[in-house]
Amino acid sequence: MGEDCELEVRNLSCQFGSFKAVDDVSLRVRRGSIHALIGPNGAGKTTCFNLITRYLTPTSGNIIFRGEDITSKSPSQIADRGLVRSFQICSVFQSMTVLENVCLALQRKTGDQYAFWRSKKSLKNLHETAVSYIEPVGLLPWLHKPASDLSYGRKRALEFSVTMALEPKMMLLDEPFAGMGHEDIGGVAALIQAEAKDRTILIVEHNLSVVQSLCDRVTVLVRGKVAAEGDYKSVSQNDQVVRAYLGVDP
Ligand SMILES: Nc1ncnc2c1ncn2[C@@H]1O[C@H](COP(=O)(O)OP(=O)(O)OP(=O)(O)O)[C@@H](O)[C@H]1O
């Protein structure tokens, strides 16, 4: 595996009964890149994420993260290594405010999560950093509102802030823009771009204009198999992709 490869998936398969949801998928995600995993509904994208983070056990294949084979690790061991899946971690507490949620994530990162229960003052030091993760996702007006008051799209924006505050080495983002208001998409996209300078991002996204503008590389899954891989322009001109993904003949 080359120095610049953050995550490598080798011949990964996952079978549910006789149905192969993920079928011999190999994938290399370059360090510092934003890599998209796209494909029609049911192509196996979420199953791939579940396999990489070990919420599901692969039928066969290997997952290598930063040179280490993590195929047999648990989800928490994988998260500890800095491979974090957004929107699946139980990190947003409904009764806590937006600010408190992000501060708590910052404290977790430093291993000082219990400081929160000792003193509210200890949170204050973290406010400035927390706000730097909250402001770009458009949640400043809700800073002191409990998460339970937020709309679905804003909850997702908060979950994204919380994930970033954990400062993972690599983030797996499963449709981060789903349910988000049009006015917030630009801010979150800019944030993902800024975050990618220091870390690696693998993103499942249906919004192809977002994929086009945000992602360096695209892997297309069709019926559990890799149908194409390359930059957006080359995969969008691939006949198999056009046929399967867009449902039309090229
Ligand atoms: N636990 C399971 N048991 C049986 N079949 C499953 C299971 N999980 C997923 N599948 C099937 O595997 C296939 C791939 O599902 P997956 O959710 O990975 O697709 P996807 O590409 O993420 O789709 P979408 O874009 O609609 O979210 C689907 O046909 C789905 O019904």
The ligand as an ORCA input file, in Angstrom:
! r2SCAN-3c Opt
* xyz 0 1
  N     -29.315     -6.518      6.843
  C     -29.704     -6.757      5.587
  N     -30.320     -7.912      5.258
  C     -30.700     -8.177      3.990
  N     -30.518     -7.335      2.943
  C     -29.914     -6.172      3.214
  C     -29.477     -5.798      4.537
  N     -28.902     -4.566      4.484
  C     -28.985     -4.186      3.193
  N     -29.595     -5.132      2.445
  C     -29.822     -5.067      0.993
  O     -28.561     -4.846      0.388
  C     -28.721     -3.987     -0.737
  C     -27.787     -2.790     -0.586
  O     -28.313     -1.923      0.425
  P     -27.588     -0.568      0.818
  O     -28.421      0.058      1.886
  O     -26.176     -0.834      1.106
  O     -27.714      0.261     -0.535
  P     -27.393      1.799     -0.795
  O     -26.533      1.844     -2.013
  O     -26.854      2.424      0.424
  O     -28.831      2.352     -1.129
  P     -29.514      3.796     -0.851
  O     -28.856      4.749     -1.787
  O     -30.938      3.558     -1.186
  O     -29.286      4.122      0.599
  C     -30.186     -3.594     -0.814
  O     -30.828     -4.453     -1.753
  C     -30.689     -3.876      0.589
  O     -32.060     -4.221      0.579
*
